[in-house]
């Protein structure tokens, strides 16, 4: 089936990622999960191996310092990269840096690219995307309250953000701030690059998520901006472009998540099937039980549906489409599939599935967040339904494909 979805060159390239994963990343997971100083040193060593083997930054084109070749290529690679939570960091394509690199590549000035994009793609620094706020609904960015007021050649930023992923130890933020509160709702905000060492930037600290606070890249932080002065020259794109840039970032960002989920689903599926054949109960292997067989069949169907939806959306994006319906449809469908497949795998493993003896418990923790970040399921369902109904209301209907 993969041969029909991807060119042979992509599959050959993917085999190199698989070999690297099996030799270096999967055996290192336990050590990486400790998130101590030794783990950070191990990440750096693995990143250097990825660079020297030509596997670095597969999400970015060569002219931006990466090794990528478009969305379909990246989707193909992520069926391997996504199998481990840590692999995206090892290969330099981790969220939120991947999305930040893309918008810096698309909208950054030459000076911004030299100062921020080049070291980001090279892996010398990390960044974070500062948009979500605790006092307003994250699903409705028209309600954001963080303000940036122009004072000469500087923006003065005041506001309160949270779930700024990866802010711990990051070098700079891309901040969504309201610069024109009286403008039309989707022209009120601007994207502003803010170095973290700017006076007034306070990384309050990581938020505990399902009992896990994390460290460095693997954090979701609360951030306060108090009288933060940053040059107007650090505006990304034009003043008032924040909503447009956010959509340009979040659309690809959503499909990036789903690409990684394909690897997570397939790994959980492998664990489920292998354990079902090994474990015996009530006179025979679990694989002989009809309920378990149903779980395996349902999981196979969901995984393959997600693969095909992902490749369809990736091709359309490569062809120049924003594929908004396809991405929204894929985001909510794949988020549920991811949770379903991992949950079935845990159920097959029984109590063992809740322990650290397998990666399933940690996978489940991360999977649940997938139904919320980058737009909750309900919003994506609404987007899909509204666009389809708009076509019918205009007499055009809706065509699949």
C-alpha positions as CSV (number, residue, x, y, z in Angstrom):
1,X,0.0,0.0,0.0
2,X,2.9,2.4,0.8
3,X,4.3,1.9,-2.7
4,X,1.0,3.3,-4.1
5,X,1.1,6.3,-1.8
6,X,4.7,7.4,-2.1
7,X,7.4,7.6,-4.8
8,X,10.1,4.9,-4.5
9,X,12.7,7.6,-3.6
10,X,10.6,8.6,-0.6
11,X,10.3,5.0,0.6
12,X,14.1,4.5,0.3
13,X,14.7,7.7,2.3
14,X,12.2,6.6,4.9
15,X,14.1,3.3,5.4
16,X,17.1,5.4,6.6
17,X,14.9,7.1,9.2
18,X,13.6,3.7,10.3
19,X,17.1,2.3,10.7
20,X,18.1,5.4,12.7
21,X,15.0,5.1,14.9
22,X,15.6,1.4,15.7
23,X,19.3,1.8,16.3
24,X,19.4,5.1,18.2
25,X,16.0,6.6,19.3
26,X,13.9,3.7,20.5
27,X,16.6,2.3,22.7
28,X,17.2,5.7,24.2
29,X,13.6,6.5,25.2
30,X,13.8,5.5,28.8
31,X,16.9,7.7,29.3
32,X,15.2,10.6,27.5
33,X,12.1,10.4,29.5
34,X,14.0,11.1,32.7
35,X,14.4,14.7,31.4
36,X,17.5,15.2,33.5
37,X,20.9,16.8,32.5
38,X,22.0,13.5,31.1
39,X,18.9,13.3,29.0
40,X,19.6,16.8,27.5
41,X,23.2,15.7,26.7
42,X,21.8,12.6,25.0
43,X,19.4,14.6,22.9
44,X,22.4,16.8,21.7
45,X,24.4,13.7,20.8
46,X,21.5,12.1,18.9
47,X,20.9,15.4,17.1
48,X,24.5,15.5,16.0
49,X,24.2,11.9,14.6
50,X,21.0,13.0,12.7
51,X,22.9,15.9,11.2
52,X,25.9,13.8,10.1
53,X,23.6,11.2,8.5
54,X,21.7,13.8,6.5
55,X,18.4,13.3,8.3
56,X,18.2,16.8,9.9
57,X,15.1,19.1,9.6
58,X,13.0,17.1,7.1
59,X,10.2,19.7,7.3
60,X,12.2,22.5,5.7
61,X,13.6,22.8,2.2
62,X,17.3,22.8,1.5
63,X,17.4,26.5,0.9
64,X,16.2,27.1,4.4
65,X,18.7,24.7,5.9
66,X,16.7,21.5,5.9
67,X,16.5,18.3,4.0
68,X,12.8,18.3,3.1
69,X,10.9,18.0,-0.2
70,X,7.4,19.1,0.6
71,X,4.4,17.9,2.7
72,X,4.0,14.5,1.1
73,X,7.7,13.7,1.6
74,X,7.4,14.8,5.2
75,X,4.3,12.7,5.8
76,X,6.1,9.7,4.5
77,X,9.1,10.3,6.8
78,X,6.8,10.9,9.8
79,X,5.4,7.4,9.7
80,X,8.8,6.5,11.2
81,X,9.6,9.7,13.0
82,X,6.2,9.7,14.8
83,X,6.7,6.3,16.4
84,X,8.6,7.9,19.2
85,X,7.6,11.1,21.0
86,X,11.3,12.2,21.2
87,X,12.2,11.6,17.6
88,X,10.9,14.9,16.4
89,X,13.3,16.6,18.7
90,X,16.2,14.3,17.6
91,X,15.6,15.2,14.0
92,X,15.1,18.9,14.6
93,X,11.5,19.0,13.4
94,X,9.7,19.4,16.7
95,X,6.7,21.5,17.4
96,X,6.5,24.4,17.9
97,X,9.8,25.2,16.3
98,X,8.8,23.5,13.0
99,X,5.8,25.8,12.6
100,X,7.7,28.9,13.7
101,X,10.4,28.1,11.1
102,X,7.8,27.8,8.4
103,X,6.3,31.2,9.0
104,X,9.7,32.8,9.4
105,X,10.7,31.3,6.1
106,X,7.5,32.6,4.4
107,X,7.1,36.0,6.0
108,X,10.5,36.9,7.6
109,X,12.6,39.8,6.3
110,X,16.2,38.9,5.3
111,X,17.4,40.3,8.7
112,X,14.8,38.2,10.6
113,X,15.8,35.1,8.7
114,X,19.5,35.6,9.5
115,X,18.9,36.4,13.2
116,X,16.1,34.0,14.0
117,X,15.4,31.4,11.3
118,X,18.9,30.3,10.5
119,X,19.9,29.3,14.1
120,X,16.4,27.9,14.7
121,X,16.6,25.5,11.7
122,X,20.2,24.6,12.6
123,X,19.1,23.6,16.1
124,X,21.3,26.1,17.9
125,X,18.2,27.7,19.6
126,X,14.6,26.9,20.3
127,X,11.5,29.1,20.1
128,X,7.9,29.2,21.2
129,X,4.6,30.4,19.8
130,X,2.8,32.7,22.3
131,X,-0.9,32.9,21.5
132,X,-3.2,31.1,23.9
133,X,-4.3,33.1,27.0
134,X,-5.8,31.9,30.3
135,X,-8.7,34.4,30.4
136,X,-10.2,33.9,27.0
137,X,-11.2,30.9,24.9
138,X,-8.2,29.6,22.9
139,X,-10.5,28.5,20.1
140,X,-11.5,32.1,19.4
141,X,-8.5,34.3,18.8
142,X,-10.6,37.4,18.2
143,X,-10.9,37.6,22.0
144,X,-7.2,37.8,22.7
145,X,-6.2,40.6,25.1
146,X,-2.4,40.9,25.0
147,X,-1.7,44.3,23.7
148,X,1.2,45.8,21.7
149,X,1.2,49.6,21.6
150,X,3.6,51.4,19.2
151,X,6.0,53.9,20.8
152,X,8.3,55.3,18.1
153,X,10.3,52.5,16.6
154,X,9.3,50.0,19.3
155,X,6.3,47.9,20.3
156,X,5.5,47.9,24.0
157,X,3.8,44.6,24.9
158,X,1.7,43.8,27.9
159,X,-0.2,40.5,28.4
160,X,-0.5,37.1,29.9
161,X,-0.1,33.9,27.9
162,X,-0.1,30.2,28.8
163,X,0.4,26.9,27.1
164,X,3.3,28.5,25.4
165,X,4.9,25.1,24.5
166,X,8.6,24.8,24.8
167,X,9.1,28.2,26.4
168,X,11.4,26.8,29.1
169,X,14.9,27.5,27.7
170,X,13.8,29.0,24.4
171,X,15.6,31.9,22.8
172,X,12.7,33.8,21.4
173,X,8.9,33.9,21.1
174,X,6.6,34.7,18.2
175,X,3.9,36.7,20.1
176,X,0.3,37.2,18.8
177,X,-0.6,40.6,20.2
178,X,-3.5,43.0,19.5
179,X,-2.0,46.1,17.8
180,X,-5.2,47.7,16.4
181,X,-8.1,47.0,18.7
182,X,-10.6,49.1,16.7
183,X,-9.9,47.4,13.4
184,X,-12.0,44.7,11.8
185,X,-11.8,41.6,14.1
186,X,-9.4,39.7,11.8
187,X,-7.0,42.7,11.3
188,X,-6.5,43.6,15.0
189,X,-3.5,41.5,15.7
190,X,0.2,41.4,14.7
191,X,2.9,38.7,15.0
192,X,5.9,40.1,16.8
193,X,9.2,38.3,17.4
194,X,10.4,38.8,21.0
195,X,13.8,37.6,22.3
196,X,13.3,36.0,25.7
197,X,16.1,38.0,27.3
198,X,14.2,41.2,26.7
199,X,13.4,43.0,30.0
200,X,9.8,42.4,31.0
201,X,9.5,38.8,29.6
202,X,8.8,36.5,32.5
203,X,8.7,32.7,31.8
204,X,6.7,32.0,34.9
205,X,7.2,28.3,34.6
206,X,5.8,25.0,33.2
207,X,2.1,24.2,33.7
208,X,1.5,20.7,35.1
209,X,-0.4,18.7,32.5
210,X,-1.9,15.4,33.6
211,X,0.6,15.4,36.4
212,X,3.6,16.1,34.2
213,X,5.4,19.5,34.1
214,X,8.3,18.5,31.9
215,X,11.5,20.3,31.2
216,X,13.0,22.5,28.4
217,X,11.3,21.6,25.0
218,X,8.7,19.3,26.7
219,X,6.9,22.0,28.6
220,X,3.7,24.1,28.3
221,X,4.5,27.4,30.1
222,X,2.8,30.4,31.6
223,X,4.4,33.6,30.3
224,X,3.9,37.3,31.3
225,X,4.8,40.3,29.2
226,X,5.1,43.5,31.2
227,X,6.2,46.7,29.4
228,X,8.2,44.6,27.0
229,X,9.9,46.8,24.4
230,X,10.9,45.2,21.1
231,X,11.7,46.8,17.7
232,X,8.9,47.4,15.2
233,X,11.4,45.8,12.8
234,X,10.6,42.5,14.6
235,X,7.1,42.5,13.3
236,X,6.6,39.3,11.3
237,X,4.8,40.1,8.0
238,X,2.7,43.3,8.0
239,X,0.9,45.0,10.9
240,X,-2.5,43.4,11.2
241,X,-1.4,40.1,9.6
242,X,-1.5,37.9,12.8
243,X,-4.7,36.1,11.9
244,X,-3.6,35.3,8.4
245,X,-0.2,34.2,9.5
246,X,-1.7,32.1,12.3
247,X,-3.8,30.3,9.8
248,X,-0.8,29.7,7.6
249,X,1.0,28.3,10.5
250,X,-1.7,26.3,12.2
251,X,-2.9,24.6,9.0
252,X,0.4,23.0,8.3
253,X,1.0,22.6,12.0
254,X,-2.2,20.5,12.3
255,X,-1.2,18.1,9.5
256,X,2.3,17.9,11.1
257,X,0.7,16.6,14.3
258,X,-1.4,14.1,12.4
259,X,1.7,12.9,10.5
260,X,3.4,12.1,13.8
261,X,0.2,10.5,15.1
262,X,0.4,8.0,12.2
263,X,3.6,6.8,13.6
264,X,2.1,6.7,17.2
265,X,-0.9,4.7,16.0
266,X,1.2,2.2,14.1
267,X,3.5,1.6,17.0
268,X,0.5,1.1,19.3
269,X,-1.0,-1.2,16.8
270,X,2.2,-3.2,16.6
271,X,2.3,-3.6,20.4
272,X,-1.4,-4.6,20.5
273,X,-1.1,-7.3,17.9
274,X,2.2,-8.7,19.2
275,X,0.9,-8.9,22.8
276,X,-2.4,-10.4,21.7
277,X,-0.5,-13.3,20.1
278,X,1.7,-13.8,23.1
279,X,-0.7,-13.4,26.1
280,X,-2.9,-16.3,27.0
281,X,-6.2,-16.2,29.0
282,X,-9.1,-18.5,29.3
283,X,-7.5,-21.4,27.4
284,X,-5.9,-19.6,24.5
285,X,-4.2,-16.5,23.2
286,X,-6.0,-13.1,23.4
287,X,-5.7,-13.0,19.6
288,X,-8.4,-15.8,19.4
289,X,-11.0,-13.7,21.2
290,X,-13.5,-12.0,19.0
291,X,-13.5,-8.7,20.9
292,X,-9.7,-8.4,20.5
293,X,-10.1,-9.3,16.8
294,X,-12.7,-6.5,16.4
295,X,-10.3,-4.1,18.1
296,X,-7.5,-5.0,15.7
297,X,-9.8,-4.7,12.6
298,X,-11.3,-1.4,13.7
299,X,-7.8,0.0,14.4
300,X,-6.4,-1.1,11.0
301,X,-9.4,0.6,9.3
302,X,-8.9,3.8,11.3
303,X,-5.1,3.9,10.7
304,X,-5.5,3.3,7.0
305,X,-8.2,6.0,6.7
306,X,-6.0,8.5,8.5
307,X,-3.1,7.6,6.2
308,X,-5.1,8.2,3.1
309,X,-6.7,11.4,4.4
310,X,-3.2,12.7,5.4
311,X,-1.7,11.9,2.0
312,X,-4.6,13.6,0.2
313,X,-4.2,16.8,2.2
314,X,-0.4,16.7,1.9
315,X,-0.7,16.5,-1.9
316,X,-3.1,19.3,-2.1
317,X,-0.9,21.6,0.1
318,X,2.1,20.7,-2.1
319,X,-0.1,21.7,-5.1
320,X,-0.7,25.2,-3.6
321,X,-4.0,24.6,-1.9
322,X,-4.6,25.6,1.8
323,X,-6.8,22.4,2.0
324,X,-8.7,23.9,4.9
325,X,-11.6,21.5,4.8
326,X,-9.3,18.5,4.4
327,X,-7.0,19.6,7.2
328,X,-9.9,20.3,9.6
329,X,-11.5,17.0,8.7
330,X,-8.3,15.1,9.2
331,X,-7.5,16.9,12.5
332,X,-10.6,15.8,14.4
333,X,-10.9,12.4,12.7
334,X,-7.2,11.4,13.4
335,X,-7.3,12.8,17.0
336,X,-10.1,10.4,17.8
337,X,-8.5,7.5,15.9
338,X,-5.2,8.1,17.8
339,X,-7.0,7.9,21.2
340,X,-9.0,4.9,20.1
341,X,-6.1,2.8,18.9
342,X,-3.9,3.6,21.9
343,X,-6.8,2.9,24.3
344,X,-7.4,-0.5,22.6
345,X,-3.7,-1.4,22.9
346,X,-3.8,-0.5,26.6
347,X,-6.9,-2.7,27.1
348,X,-5.2,-5.6,25.5
349,X,-2.2,-5.2,27.7
350,X,-4.4,-4.9,30.8
351,X,-2.7,-3.4,33.9
352,X,0.6,-3.7,32.2
353,X,-0.5,-1.1,29.7
354,X,-0.8,1.5,32.5
355,X,2.7,1.0,33.6
356,X,6.0,2.3,32.2
357,X,6.8,-1.2,30.9
358,X,5.5,-0.1,27.5
359,X,5.2,3.4,26.0
360,X,1.4,3.2,25.8
361,X,0.6,5.1,29.0
362,X,2.8,8.1,28.0
363,X,1.3,7.9,24.5
364,X,-2.2,8.0,25.9
365,X,-1.3,11.2,27.9
366,X,-0.1,13.0,24.9
367,X,-2.9,11.7,22.7
368,X,-5.7,13.1,24.8
369,X,-4.3,16.6,24.3
370,X,-4.5,16.1,20.5
371,X,-8.3,16.6,20.7
372,X,-7.7,20.2,22.1
373,X,-4.5,21.8,20.8
374,X,-4.5,23.6,17.4
375,X,-8.3,23.8,17.6
376,X,-10.6,21.4,19.5
377,X,-12.5,18.7,17.7
378,X,-15.8,20.7,17.9
379,X,-14.4,23.7,16.1
380,X,-12.9,21.6,13.3
381,X,-16.3,19.8,12.8
382,X,-18.0,23.2,12.7
383,X,-15.5,24.4,10.0
384,X,-16.0,21.3,7.9
385,X,-19.8,21.4,8.1
386,X,-20.1,25.1,7.4
387,X,-17.9,25.0,4.3
388,X,-19.8,22.0,3.0
389,X,-23.2,23.6,3.6
390,X,-22.0,26.8,2.0
391,X,-21.5,24.8,-1.2
392,X,-24.9,23.3,-1.0
393,X,-26.5,26.7,-0.3
394,X,-24.9,28.1,-3.4
395,X,-26.2,25.2,-5.4
396,X,-22.8,23.7,-6.0
397,X,-23.0,20.8,-3.6
398,X,-19.9,19.1,-2.4
399,X,-17.5,16.9,-4.3
400,X,-15.2,14.3,-2.7
401,X,-11.9,14.3,-4.5
